[in-house]
Amino acid sequence: MSDFDLDLQAIEGEIDEADGAATRVVLGVLDGGTPKSDWVAEVESGGVLVLAVEGNLNRLAGGFARDVRELGGELIHFRQFLIVTPPGVSIDTDRLG
């Protein structure tokens, strides 16, 4: 057998950076208490937002929805939640019937 050094952690880091996958899921409440720029920053850094909507969705998300779309992200209102994904992470709604 030949000896070789395989650094799986380094490879995993390269794969994570290369595929553009979301790095985390951020749970929050969309009630106007968090600055819209904070939500955009979370999406820019690769986070998926799952936000419980407390109030008028159009008014609460209006300040950052366009910015997220311009970045290449997606937004969908599902039940009482707004799901926001970064670029490269699509929202599959096929099973909603």
GIJO-V411870 format. One record per backbone hydrogen bond with DSSP energy under -1.0 kcal/mol. CO is the residue of the C=O (numbers start at 0). NH is the residue of the N-H. E is the energy in kcal/mol with one decimal. If there is no record, write none. Layout:
CO & NH & E
CO & NH & E
This chain:
5 & 7 & -1.1
6 & 10 & -1.9
7 & 11 & -2.8
8 & 12 & -2.1
9 & 13 & -1.9
10 & 14 & -2.5
11 & 15 & -2.6
12 & 16 & -2.0
13 & 17 & -2.2
14 & 18 & -2.5
23 & 47 & -2.7
25 & 49 & -2.7
27 & 51 & -2.6
28 & 30 & -1.1
29 & 53 & -2.4
34 & 37 & -1.3
34 & 38 & -1.1
35 & 39 & -1.9
36 & 40 & -2.3
37 & 41 & -2.0
38 & 42 & -1.9
39 & 43 & -2.8
40 & 44 & -1.8
41 & 46 & -2.7
42 & 45 & -1.8
45 & 22 & -1.5
47 & 25 & -3.7
48 & 83 & -2.4
49 & 27 & -2.1
50 & 81 & -2.7
51 & 29 & -2.9
55 & 59 & -2.7
56 & 60 & -3.0
57 & 61 & -1.2
60 & 63 & -1.6
60 & 64 & -2.4
63 & 67 & -2.4
64 & 68 & -2.4
65 & 69 & -2.6
66 & 70 & -1.5
67 & 72 & -2.6
73 & 84 & -2.7
75 & 82 & -3.1
77 & 80 & -2.3
79 & 52 & -2.8
80 & 77 & -2.9
81 & 50 & -2.7
82 & 75 & -2.0
83 & 48 & -2.8
84 & 73 & -1.4
85 & 88 & -1.9
92 & 95 & -1.7
